Amino acid sequence: IEQPTFPKITEMCVKMIRRVNDEEGIKKLVNETFQKLWFTPTPHHDKAAMTRKILNITDVVAACRDTGYDWFEQLLQNLLKSEEDASYKPVKKACTQLVDNLVEHILKYEESLSDSDNKGVNSGRLVACITTLFLFSKIRPQLMVKHAMTMQPYLTTKCSTQNDFMVICNVAKILELVVPLMEHPSETFLATIEEDLMKLIIKYGMTVVQHCVSCLGAVVNKVTQNYKFVWACFNRYYGALSKLKSQHQEDPNSTILTANKPALLRSLFTVGALCRHFDFDQEDFKGNSKVNIKDKVLELLMYFTKHSDEEVQTKAIIGLGFAFIQHPSLMFEQEVKTLYNSILSDKNCSVNLKIQVLKNLQTYLQEEDTRMQQADRDWKKVAKQEDLKEMGDISSGMSSSIMQLYLKQVLEAFFHTQSSVRHFALNVIALTLNQGLIHPVQCVPYLIAMGTDPEPSMRNKADQQLVEIDKKYAGFIHMKAVAGMKMSYQVQQAINTCPKDPVRGFRHDESSSALCSHLYSMIRGNRQHRRAFLISLLNLFDDTAKTEVNMLLYIADNLACFPYQTQEEPLFIMHHIDITLSVSGSNLLQSFKESMVKDRKKEKKPSSDEETESDSNSGSASESEEEASKPRRLRKRVDSDSDSDEENDINSVMKCLPENSAPLIEFANVSQGILLLLMLKQHLKNLCGFSDSKIQKYSPSESAKVYDKAINRKTGVHFHPKQTLDFLRSDMANSKITEEVKRSIVKQYLDFKLLMEHLDPDEEEEDGEVSASTNARNKAITSLLGGGSPKNNAAETEDDESDGEDRGGGTSGVRRR
């Protein structure tokens, strides 16, 4: 206002105006700023100020050409609504001024062009002016009524550039809104509009055809009732389609068809577009003929959806989508259901066709929404006199049934590798939920999964839907949280471009936040829900759950990076990790021992294949049993203090391995879950700087207040479970087992055994001696999580230091800090 010539004004306005839907405080600020800037009446004599204002508005509109104009509509609506009941209406007055001056500005601009040499060039400025007029007409069409005659000649613009097409489309959209409001428009004016529109429909491409047919619909249906004119146009294209169909049936490879392809594409699109805006089964169109037009059109369009050329198929599906807006009941036809569902669920089907089907559903829902809002406005006008019982709500029942039909396939489209398919699927689901057409609980896991999408716009949209559902139905999110996490893993698998790399559960940016962090932050507020959710996730690591290793890695990543706020959260997880370890760990050791070959002396009758194969070897579990019977002090020394003894130990176990390596691989596979839990505990311990005793003292039944302190996070602590990553990258589960691999598995088994023996610290020992047992435990952990010296577990990322420390044995790490 004070420095109107400042060059960055447009950019500043664009940034501010986008926040028009933000929280209340910001919204109020934005509204006030623009009311001052644009929507305050200008004194009549101050032409310069008016011109500045117009240039400023059109600049902002032009700058937002690619991001959409929702903000402008929202702003205008907010401002006009705020003064509805006031006697003095400055915003309304300012709008009238702006519209009148914009039209004047356009006419002057035209004159200046005709005087200069570059005649016939429609610049961006003209497009911006006409777009701005359209935005005004969309909110208050009355403002444009007196200018309709001025706008009509622009329909005859000669089209050569993108800008010319924009002018025509916007003028058609303006006339569509304004002509029905005119009182007694002249016959010649209406006839000219009809002819101009018809010429455009016959001559130009899809976007122009769409807007012109829409405008023609408004003019003919609401004003002129000139049905014969439209009927002739429809028959022209319908006839062409029928002819092309019979030619195709006679000889699908005929050259005539190839030559006529452009005509075929145009006819498919135009017939559909006309059916969207006109109901040709009314007597006004077909007279007293008994032919059912909509079924004939359906049959024709369905025929071309089976065409061999994908472009023809796409246009036929677009045409169908248009026809369904006028006659939604056609979507219940068996052949349509089969077509839509097969396109959506077939993995090999072309992406363009999938997107087109989703776009069709989206357009149908948007039209329904507009129709319902209009019905709502009309109802409010007459609500006082009407009886509520008479108000039938048929259309929402129809759209609800339609969405029930296609819901499953649309949701499954979330797992598509192409982001454009996921984008349209999400749009359809958002519209369906906003209109309340389905029970939201079935969408929750899919929305949680979409909340992990790499594209921020999609993540935010999915998260927004979840927040809405959570407001209305408390508990739904928590109920489906684990299913949602599993589904998000499937989405990540689908998106993963390099199949060799394991799917990870955090974002690969500087925040390295968990992919499901939004889900966790929604659940964490309720202690009971949060604990149930965390326990369900940890239960997946149980050896009986048989979860695949990469999914466990994905969940461990999430658990490592969730946005914990109080000490209670990580302590609760560590407490449960200990419980799971003691149960799963001993089961694992037991099953490994059982698979080892029994000693010859105690040879039993073979009872299963595994034992038959394994009877051939000798030298056995008796050793490990002997081992277990030694006193604790001794055992420890044998296992970890002297390398040669350990070697012997490995050798003796190697001798007892069965021929069949399945149990070995099984052990390596199942142990990944336990290794991940160990890593996770170690990571949380380092991240939050907890001491062993603090973890030991924690009890989940204590009152919440004790552990309500905020977490003091360390920076640069990364979760990098090297062994699991190696296991997945080398595809050990499916590869040939070599001696070396066998040795490493046996070593893992022995470390494991040692860890299990020292899992519970001996409380009865004196303070000085606790450390011996704790040391043994930490040594075993270090060994399990990547070998004794930090050298061999240098991570591939930059987090060597924290990793070395992670693995340098738990307590010592904490004490060093």
N, C-alpha and C positions, 0 to 999 in steps of 0.2 A: 504494500500500500504506500509505504514511504519512499521506496526506491523502485518504481515500476520498471526501470530499464535494466535492472540487474540481470545478467545473462543466465544465472542458474535458477531463476524463478520456476520455470517449468519443472525442472528436476525435483525441486523442493516440493512443489504441489503434488507431483506424482507420488512421492514417498509418503506425504502426509495422508493423501486421500485413500491410500490403500489400507489405512488403519481404521476405516470408517465402521468396520464391524468388530472392533476390538472391545475390551472391557469398557464398562460404562464411562469412567472418567475420561479415557482417551477419546471415546466416541463423541462425548459432549464437546471436548476441545476441538475435534475435527469439524464438527457441525458448526460451532461458533466461528471458527477461522474462516470457513468458506462462505458462511452467510455474510461475513464482513467483506470478504474479498470479491465475491461474485454476486451474491443474492441480496444485495441492498440496492434499492432503486437509485439510479443515477439522475442528477438534475438534467433537464432536457437540453439546456444550452451547452452542456459539457460534452461535446462530440468526441474530443480526444480521449477522455476517460472511458467512454463507451467503447471506442475502437480498441483501446488497450485491453479492456476486459474481454472483448470478443476474441482478440488474438490470443490472450492468455488461456482462455477456456479451450479454444480449438487446438492450441499447442499441446495442452495436457491430453486432450482426446486423441490427438495424433500420436502422442508418445505411448499411449496405452493400447495402440492398435492390436498388438499381438497378445496382450494379457487379458483382454476382455474388459467390458464396461460395467460390470455388476456394481462397482463402487459408485459410479455416477448415479445410477438408478436409486441405489440405497440412500445416497446423500440427499437427492431431490425428495425422495419419499419422506425421509426423516424430517426435512425442513418443512415440507408442505403439511405434514401431519401435525407438526407442533403448533401450527397456527390455524388449524381447522375451525376452531370455535371462536377465534378472536375476531373483533370487529374490523381492526386494521390488519391488512395482510400484506406486509412488505415483500415477502418472498414471492407471492403470487404476482405482485406488480412487477417485481424485478424480472421474473420469468417472461412475462408478456413483453417487457422491454427488450430482453435479450433475444427472444424469438424474432420479433419484428426487425430488430437491427441486424440479426444474422441474415435474414432474407434480403434485406437492403444491401448488406455487405456482399452477398453472393452476386446480386445484380450488378453492383458497381464493378465488382471483380471481373464479371463477364465483359462489361463495356471496355474496361481497360485492356482486356485480352484482345477484343476485336479491333481495337485501335493499333495494337502492336503487331509484330510480325508472327510471333509464335501462336497463331490462331489454332483453335481446336485441341490445344494441349490441356488436359485436365490435371491440374497440379494437385499435390498433396493437400494444399490449403483448402481447395474446393471440397475435396473428399471429407476433410475434417469438419468443415462447416456443415455439410449435409448430414454427416454422421451425428453431429451434435444436435441438429434439428430432429433427427430420428429419435435420439435419446429423450429429448423433451416430449416428442409426440407419444413416446411409449408410456410416459408417466401421466402427461396431461394432454391428450390429443386435441382438446378444445382449443388450445393455444394456436394450433396450426390451421384451423378450419378456414380462416379468411385467406390463407396463403396457398390453398390447395391448387387453385388455378395457376399460380405462378410456378409450382413445382412440376406440373404435368409435362411441359415441353421437354424437360430433362430426360423423359423416357425415350426421346428420339435421338439421344446422344449417339454419335458414331463411335463404335467401340474398337479401340486398337490396343489400349494399354490396360494393365490391371486396375489403374485408377478409374478408367471409364466404367469398368464393370462395377466397381464399388459404388460409383455415383448412381448407376441404374438400379442396383439392388436396394440401396438405401431409399431412393425416391419411391420405388415400388412399396417398400415397407411403410413409408410415411403415408402414402395414399391409401394403403390397406386400412390403416388405423383411422384416417381422417375422413375419407369420402362418405362412409356410412353416417357420419355425424352432421353432414352438410344439410341445410334445409333447402329443399327445392333446387338442386343443382340443374344446370341447363342440359338439355338432351344432347346437344352437340359435344359438350364437355365430356359427358359419360361415354358417348359413342367413340370419341377420339381415344379416351383412355383404353377402352376395350380393344380397339384396333391396334393401338401401340403395343399393348401387352401381348396380343396374339402374335404380332410380327416378331416380338422378342422371343416368345416361346418357340416359334418355328425355327428361328435362326441361331440362337446362342446356346451356350453350354449349361451344364447341370445347375450351377448356383443361380444363374439368371432365371432359368426355367422354373426352379423351385419357388423363388420369390415372386415371380410374375404370376404363376398359377395361384399362389396364395392370395395375391392382391386381386386377381380376377375373381377368386372365390368370394372375397368380401364384397366386391362391387356387384357381381351378378346375384349372389344369394340375398344380400341385404338391401340392394338399391334397385337395379334395373330389371331383375328377373328375366334377363335375356337368355333363356335356357337353350334355345335353338342354336345360337351362336356357339355355345360351349359343346353342345351335342355333336355339331358338325366337326369340330376340332377333335373330339374324342374318337368319333368314327373313323376319321382319317388315320389316326395312329393305331386304333384297334384293328382296322382292316389290314393295315400293313403288317401287323404282327401275325394275324391269322394266315395271311398269304405266305409269310416267311416260315411259319410253322409247317404248312403243308409242303412247301418246297423241301424243308429239312427232313420231313418224314419220307418223302420220295427218295431223296439221295443226300445223305448227311455230308458227303464229300464234294457236293457240287460247287463249282467255282462262282456261281451266281451269289451263293451265300457269303463267300469271302468278300465279294465286291460290295455286298449290301450290309456288311457288318456295322458300319457307322449308323445306318438307318435303323438297324435292329436295336442297337444300344439306346439310341434316342427314343425309339418307340417304347421300349420297356420302361424307361425312366418316366417318359411323359404320361403314359397310360396310368402308371402308379400315382404320379403327382396329381393328375386330374381326379382319380378315384379318392384321393385323400380329402379333397375339398368339395367334391360334388357327389351326391348320392344318386347315381344314374338309374337306380331302380324306382325313382319317383316317376309318377305319370308325366310330370312336366317335361321330362327328358324323353323317355322312350314311348310316350303315348300309350296306346292300349295294347302294346305287344306283350306277350306272355313270357318272353325270354327273361331268365334271371341273370342280369348283367354281372352281378358280383361273383357268381359261381363261374361264369364264362371267363371272367378276367383271372380268377384264381387258377382255373385250369390252364389257361394260356401261360401265365407267369410260371406256374409249377413245371410246365413242360420245359421251359428254358433253364430251370435250375439244374436240369440233368444234362445240360449241354457240355460238350467236351472243352470248350474255351472258358477259362476262368473269368475273363472279363465279362462275358455274357452272363455267366452264373451270378457274378456280383451284382450286375445291373438288375437281373431278375429278382434277386433277393431284396434289393433296394425298393423295387416296384412293389413287392409283396408287403414290405414294411409300411409303405405309404397306404396301401389298400387296407391294412389291418387297423390303421388309425380310425378310418371311417367305419369299418365293420370288425370290431375286435373279436366277435364270435367266430370269425374264420380261423382264429388261432387254435380253436379246439378241434379243428378237422384233423383226422388221423394222419393224413399225408404231411400236413404242416408240422405236426408234433414230431413226426419221424424225421423230417428234413432238419428242423432246428436242433433237435437233440443229437442227431448223428453228427451234424457239423460241430456242435460244441464239444461232444465227448470223443470224437475221433482224433487220436493223436496225430495221424498223418495228414489231416485235413489242412488246407491252406490257411495261413494266418489271416489273409484278407477276408475270407468268407466268415471266419470266426468273428472277426471284428465287426463285420457288417451285421451279423445276426444280433450281436450284443448292442450295436448302435440302434438297430430296429426296436429292440425292447426298450432301450433308453428313450428314444424319441416318443414311443407310445406312452411311456410313463410320464414324460414331461408334458405331453399334450393332455393326458388325463388330469394332471395336476393343475394345468391352466384352466381346464374345463371346470374342475371342482371349485377352484378359487372364484371363477366367474359365477358359477351357480350359487356360491356362498354369498357373493356380493348382491346378486339378484334377490336371494332369499332374504337378506337383511332388509332390503327395501320394502318387501311385502310381508315380512315376518309378523307384523302386528295383526294383519287381517287373517293370516292363514292358520290352519289347524295343523299342529305338528304331526299328527298321525298320518296326514296325507302325503307327507314329504317322503317320497321313495328314494332310497339311495342305491339305485341299481348299478350305476357305473362302477362304484368302488368295489361292489361285490364281484363284478366281472373282472376288474383288473387283479383283484386278490386271487381269484381262481386261476387266472392266466399265469400269475407269478408262481403259484404253487406248482404248476405244471413244469416250469422251466428252471425252478430254483436250484435244484441239485446240480444241474449241468452248469449253470452260471457260476455257482460257488466253486465247482471243480476247476473252472477256468482260472482261478487264482493260482493254480499250480503250473501255469504255462510259462515257458522260458521267455517269451516276448513280453516286454513290459507294456506294450500297447494293448495286448489282450487283457492283461491284469487290470490296466487302467479302466477299460470300458466295463469289465465285470464289476469292478468296485463301484463305478458310477451307478450301474443298474441296481446293485444291492443297496447303495445309499438312498436312492430314490424310493426303492421298495420299502425300506425301513422308515423313511421320513413320512411316507403316506400311510404307514401302519398296515400294510397289506399282508404281512406274515408275522408269525410269532418270532420275536427276535432271538430267542435262545438258540435256535438252530444255526444262526449266523455267527454267534460269538466266537467259536474256535477259529473260524475262517478269518474273522476280522483281526483276532489276535495275531494270526499268521501274517496277514497283510501289513500289520504294524511293524514287521521286520523288513519290509521292502526297501531296497537300496535308494529308491527315489523319495526325497523328503515330502513331496506333495501328496504322494499316495499314503505314506506312513501317517501323515497328519490327518488325512481324511479318515483313515481306518480308526485311528486313535479317537478322533472326534466322535465317530459313531459309537465307540465303546463307552465314552464318557456319557453320551446321551442315554444309552441303554442302562448304564449304571445308575443314572439319576432316577429313571422311571422304575427299574426293577432291581432293587438291591440284592446282591448275592448271586446274580446270574453269572457275573464275570468269574467269581471265585469258583463257581460250580463247574465251569468249563475251562478253567485255567490250564490244567495239565494237558487236556486234549488239545488246547490251543498251542501249547509249547511244542507238542509232538507235530502238529500241523505246520508250525512255523519252520520246523526242521525240514519238512517236505518241500516247503516253498524255497528254502535256501538251497536244497538239493537241486531243485529245478533251475534255479538261477545260476548255480555254480557252473562257470564256463569251463573250468579245467577239472575234469573228473578225477585226475590223479591226486589233486589236493583235497585233504579232508575238509568237510564243511565246519567252519568255526562259528562260535556263538556270540562274538562281539564285533563292533564296528571297527574297521581298519582305518581309523583316523586318529587324530591326536587325543580324542576323548576316550577312545577304546571302551565305550559304554556297552553294556549288555544289549543284545538285539531286543530282548523282551523287557527292557528296563521300564517301559511305560506300563506294561502289565503289572510288574512288581509294585510300582509306585501306587497303582490303583488298589492293590490288595493289602499293602503293608500297614495301612491305617488300622485295620481290624486285626487284633492280635490272634484271635482264634483262627480266622481265615488264613492269616499269614503262615501260622505254624502248620496248619493242615496242608497248605500248598507246598511248603518246604519239605515236609515229611514225605508227601507224595512223590516229589522229585527225587529225594534221596532213596526212596524205595525202588526206584528204577535201577539203581546200582546193585541191588540185591542179586546174588547169583541165581536165585530162582526166577527173577523177572525176565531173564534172557533178552535183555535189550541189546540192540546192535551197538558195536563199540563206537562208531562215529556219532551216533545219537547221544551216547553217554558223554562223549567229548563235548558235543554241542551244549548239553545241559550243564556240564561242569564249567564251561566257559561262561555261561549265563550266571551260574551261582557265584563264580569268582568276581564277576563285574557288576552285579546288581547294585543299585544305589542304596546301600544300607545306611541308616542314619543313627541308630542307637547300638550300643554294645551288645544288647540282648540278641540282635539278629544273627551276627556271625557266631556268637557263642552258642546259640541254640543249634546252629548247623554243625558246629564242631562236636558238640555233645552227641548229636545223632550220628555223626560220622563214626565216632568211637563205638557206639552201639552196633552199627552196621558192620564195622570192621571185625568186631569180636565174633559175631555170628557168621557172616559170610566167610571171613578168613579161616575159621576152623573148619567149616564145610569144605572149603577149597583144599586145604591141606589133607583133610581126610580122604577126599575123592582121589587126590594125587597118590596118596599112600596106597589106596586100594588098587590103583591101576598098576602099581609096581609089582614086579614078579615076586611071588612067594619063594621062600628058601626051599631048596631041593629036599632038605630033611623033612620039611613038613608038607611034602607035596600032596595036593588034594586032587580029587577027581575034577577034571575040567567041568566047569559049570556054565561057562558062557564063551562066546567066540573070543572075547577080549582075553580071557584067562587062558584059553587054549593056546592062542598065539604067544602069550607071554610066558607060558610054562617053560619054554625052551631055555630061557636064561636062568641065571642063578645069582645069589648073593644079595640080599634082599632087604625087605622092610625090617627083618629082625634087627638089622644094624640100626635102622632109625629108631626102632623101639628101644634098643639098648641105649642108644643115644639119649632118648627121652628119659630113660630111668636114671641117668647120671644126675648128681646133685647140680643145682642151678649154677653155682660158682664155676664148677668144672666145665660144664657145658659151654658156658660163655667163652671161656678161654679157648677151648678147642675150636669153636666156630669162628671167632673173629680175630683172635690175637695172632695166630700164626698162619701165614699163608699156606705153607706146605700142608698143614693139617687140613686146611680148607680144601686144597686141591684133592687130597686123598678122599675127602668127603665127597667132592664132586665126582671123583672117579668111581667111588663105590656106588653112588646113586646112578651114575651113567650105566654101570653094569646091570643094574636092576631094571633098566627101562624096557618096557615091552617092545616087541618088533613093530607092532601096529602103533603109528605115531599119533593116532586120533586123540587119545587122552592128553598127550602133550600139548597138542594144538588147543584142545579144549581148555587146558589149564592156562595157557598163554592168553587165550581169548577172555576167559572169565576173570583172570587176574587183572585185566586192564581196568575193569570197573573199580577194583579195590585200589589199584595204583592211582587212579584219578582222584579217588576220595582222599587218599593220603596227600597227594599233591595239593588238592583243594584246601585241606586243613592247613598244610604248611604255608600255602599262599595267604590264607586269611590271617594266619598267625603273624606273618611278616607284614602284611598290609596294615593290620590294626595294632601291631606291636604288643600282642598279648604274651604274658609269660606262661610257662607250662602250669604253674600252680593256679593261675587265674582260671585257665581252661578247666583244670581239675576240680576247682571249687564250685564251678557253676552248677546250679541246679535249676531245671526249667520250672519247678513248682514254686520257686521263690517269688515274692511279689514283684510286680513289673518295675516298681520304682528303683530297686537296687541297681538294675542294669540300664537305667534310662539315660545314662550319660551319652553325649554325642561321641561319635567315633573320631579318632584323630588319625586320618589316613596318611600313610607314608607315600611319597611320590616315587615314581619310577619302579614300582614293584609290578612286574608283569606275570601273567599266568602262562607258563609255557611247558606243558606236560610232554617233554621230549620223547619219553619212551612210547607213549601212546601214539604220538605223531609218527614216529619211526615205524611202529607196528602197522599203522594204517597205510603209510606210504609204501612200505615194502610188500603190502598185501599178504602178510604172513599167513592169514587164515587160509589162503588158497594156493600158497606156493609150496615148492618141494622143500622138505626139511633136511638140512645138512647137519653134519656133526657139530659144526660151530653153533648153529641155532639151538641144537639140542643142549649143548653145554650152557648157553646163556640162559635157557629156560630152567635148567637144573640149578644154576647159580641163583636165579630169581627165587626158585622154590626154597633154597636154603636160607636166603636172606629173609624170606617171608616167614619161615618157621621161627627164625630167631626173633623177628619182630613180634610174632604172636605170643612168644613166651614172655616178652617183656612189655606187653601191651598195658597191663595195669601196674602202676608203680607200687612197690611193696611199701605199704604205709607203716608196717611194724618196725622197719629198720630205722636206725638212728639217722639223723640228718646227713651226717658225713657219708653214710653209705648209700643213701638214696641215689646219689649221683652215679654210682657204679651201674645200677640197673638202668637209670635214665640214659646214661651214656651209651650203654649197649643198645638201648632202643633207638637212640638218635643215630647211632652208627648204622644200624640196620636200615633205618629210613633213608639215610644218605645213600647207602649202597643201592637200595631199591630204586630210589628216584634218580638214578643216573650215575652210579659208580662213585667210588670213594673220593677221587680228587675232582675239584670243580673243572679241571681241564676237559675231561671228556663230556661234560655236559654244557660246553659253551653253546649258548643258544644261537639260532641263526639270526635272531633279531638283535637290536642294539642292547638288549637287556642282560648282557653277560653278567654284569656285576651283581645285579639283584638275583640273577639265577644262581650264581655261584653261592651267594649267601643263602638263598632258599635251600640249597641242597647241602650246605655246609653243616647240617645237623641243627635241628630245631633250637634247643635251648641256647646253645652257645651263641647262635645268631642273635637271639633276643638280648642275651646278657651283654654282647658286644655293644649293642646300641646303648 
